[in-house]
């Protein structure tokens, strides 16, 4: 599953079938650096975003499953060296995001590895030899262990990519999430620096498709309570309705392509689907 981020134009790119091995989040941006005039406001934006997430109905967490997380920090010798505090904050946002709609998962850091490798840092995108080498060297745990790899994906125009639960049995060494290190809360990749990239990619890891999967016809994302959506959302277009008769587009859903500040919800149907797929393919979760 590939989350796409075009620095030149919005990329309307997504998997065309439920069996696809890649998915994406299309974005438009003009710079990789958070403008200096916004730096002082970054902490408040993150705080406001957390309040939006926390305001969503949480439902029952009685069946919550603890997911061990192995975070693999890749750097080039200077860039990419995330601190323990930054990792902890991203995981806090991830858990806050998965605390609504009865999402049955909590994520706990099991270990952190740190590797200086410029080739992996800049070139470990899906299907490359660098991705294979990185994951072969670092991945650990079983189907229920979430392996995260923070790298620089800007040259490929990506925010992140992940594997689906059903892919584990055929390619266990590839399992996990690779994502842009600057997308963490307070990172420099505004407006995608509130931590929603990881929430989105972990959504794929537990079995969720994009809300716009399949457009206005067919089974869509295979979740009945996420209204059909003809195309990915960009920015935060509240009131957008691209598929008549099914309700407004779910632009606040983590599985759309909206800006991070716009994303704060999962649906109960998504929680049910994720639990069922993890029961089937990630039995240890």
N, C-alpha and C positions, 0 to 999 in steps of 0.2 A: 504494500500500500504506500503510494508516494504522495506526499502532500506538496503540491507545486506552488512555488512562489516566483512569479515573473517580476523582475525588476524593471521591465520595460512596458509591459502591458498585462492586462488580466488574461490568464490562461484558462480557458474553459476546457479542462482536461480531466477526464475521470474514467474509471473502469466501466466497460460496456456490458459486463455480465457478472452474475453473482460468483462465478468461478474465477474471476480475474485475480491475478496475483499482485496487482498494484492498484492503488487508489491515490487521489491527490487533492490538494487544496490550492486553488488558483488565487493568486494575489497580484496586486499592482503596487509598486513602491518606487521611489526615486533615489533613495539613499540607504546605506547600511548603518549609518551613524545617527544616533538619537540627537536631534538638534539641541544645541547648548541651551536654548531658551526653554526647552522642555525638561531638561535634566532635573531641575529642582522640583518639578511637578510629578516625576515618575512614581515616587513613593505613594503619593496621594491617589494617583490613578490606580495603582495596584490595590490599595486599601479599598477604594470604591468598588472595584471589580469583585473583590472578595465579599463585600457586603451584598452585592447582587446575587452571588452564588449562594451565600448563606441564607438569603431570604426565600429561596425556593423550598417547597415542602420536602421534608426529608424522608417521610415515611418510616417504615420499620427497618432497622439494620440487624434484626435478630439473626438472619442467615448470612451475615457478613463473612467473607472469606479473607484471610490474611494472605497477601501476595508478597513473597520476598523479592526485593529489588536488588539487582547487582548493577551498579552504575559504573560504566567504564568511561573515564574522562580521557579524551585524546587531545593532545596539543601539539603545536609545531615548535615548541621551545619557548614561546612567549605567549601567543594567542591560544585561547581555549582552556587555560588553567583555572577552572572553576573552583571556588573555595567550598569548604564543607558547609559554611553558612548558606551559600547560594544553592547548593544541592538540597539542604534541609528545607529551604524556603520553597523550592519547586515542588518537593514532595508534599509539603503542607498544602500548597495550592491544588495539587493533584488530588489529595484526599478530600479537600473541601469540595472540589468539583464532583467527586464521586459519592458525596454524602447526600445528594438529592435524588428524588425519584426512586428511592429504595434500591439504588445501585448496590449490588452485594459484594463490594470489594473495598478493602483497605490495603494500603501499600506501605511496606516497612523496609527501610534500607537494611540490607543484609551485609553488603560489603561495597567498598569503593576501590577501583583500581585506577592507576594513573600511568599513562603511556605517552611518551614523546615520540611521535612518528608523523612527519609532515605528509608523507604519501597517504597514510590512512586519514589524516586530518582533513585533507582537501579532496580526496578522491574516493572515499568509501561510500559511494552511492550504489543503488541496487544493481546487482549483476556484474559488478567489476571484480577484478582479481583482488583489489585492495579490500573490498568488503569481505570477500571470502577469507582472506588472510587475517584480517582483524577479528572476525567472529570466531574463526578456528582457534586463534590464539587466546582469546579472552572469554568467550562464552562459557558459562557454567550453570549447573542446575538442570532441572527437568522441565516438563511442559508447563508446570505451574509457576516457574520462576521467570520474572520479568527482567530481561537484560536490556539495559539502556546504553546507548553509545552517543555521547555528545561530540559533535564534529562541526566543521565548516562546510556547508553545502551550497554556498552562494554561487560558485562557478557553475553548478548544475541547475540553478534556479529552483532549488528545493527548500522546503521547510522541514521535511521529515518523511520517513517511510517506515512501514511496519509489516509484520506478517500476520496472517489470519490464524485462528486456532486450528483450522482444518489442514494447514500446511505443515504442522509440526511433525507428523508421523513420517512424511516423505523427505523432509529437510530440517531435522532438528537443529543442526548447527547454524542455520540461518535465522532461527527464531529470535524475535526481539524488535526493538525500536531504535532507529537511527534518527537523530534530529539535530537541528541547528542550535549550537550552544548559546547564541545570542537571543534566542526566543524565551529564555528563562525569565521569571519575574524580575523586572528592573533591568533587563538586558538592553542592548543597543538597537534591536531590530524593530523599532516602533513602526506601525501600530500592532506588531505581533510580539510583544515583549511582556505579556502578563501571565505567561505560562500555559496558554490554551493550546499551543502546538502539541505539547506532550499529552495533554488531556485528550485531544483529538486522535493522536496516533495510538495511544493506549486503547481508545475506543475501538480502533481496528483490531488491535491485539486481542481484545475480548470478543470480537466477532461482529462489530457494527460496520455497516456501510454508510456512505454519504447520504444525507437526507435527500439529495437530488438524484440519487441512483436511479437510472432508468427513465428519468424525466416524468412526464405526466401520465404515462401508460404502464401497463404491466404490474409487476409486484413491487416496483420501486426498491426501497431499502428493506423490504420484508418486515416492516414494523407498521402496524395499523394506525397508531396514534401520532405518527409524524406525517403531516400533510404532504402530498406530492408537490414536487418543486421542479420546474422545467430546467433550471440551470443554477449553478452556484451563486450564492449571494456575495456581494462585495461591499465593504464598508459596514453599514448597519441600516439597511433599508426597511425600517419598520412599516408594516402595512402592505408589504409587497405580496402580490398574489399572482403567480405565474401559471397556476393550474386551476382553472375555474371549477367551483363546486366542492373543493376539498378542504377549504380553509386557508387562512393566510400562511405564507411560507414560514417555516420554522427557523427564522434567521437567528434566533437566540440559542439554537441548539448547537452543542459542541461539534456535531458532525456535519455542519455546514461549512462555508468558507468565509464567514463574516470576520470582521476585525475582532481581535481578542476581547476588547471591552464590550462587545456586543454578545459574546458567548457566555452563557451561565446556566444552561439547562440540558438535562437528558429527559427523556419521556419514560413513563412506566413500562411501555412496550419495549423500549430499548433495554431496560434493566432485565426484563423477562428473557429477551433474546440472548443477551450477553450471558446470563446465568445458565441458560440451556446449552449454549455452545461450549461454555467452559466445563459444564458437567460432562459433555460428550467428548471433548478433545483435550481438556486440561483438567483431568480428574483430580490431580493433586492440589488444585486451587480450591 
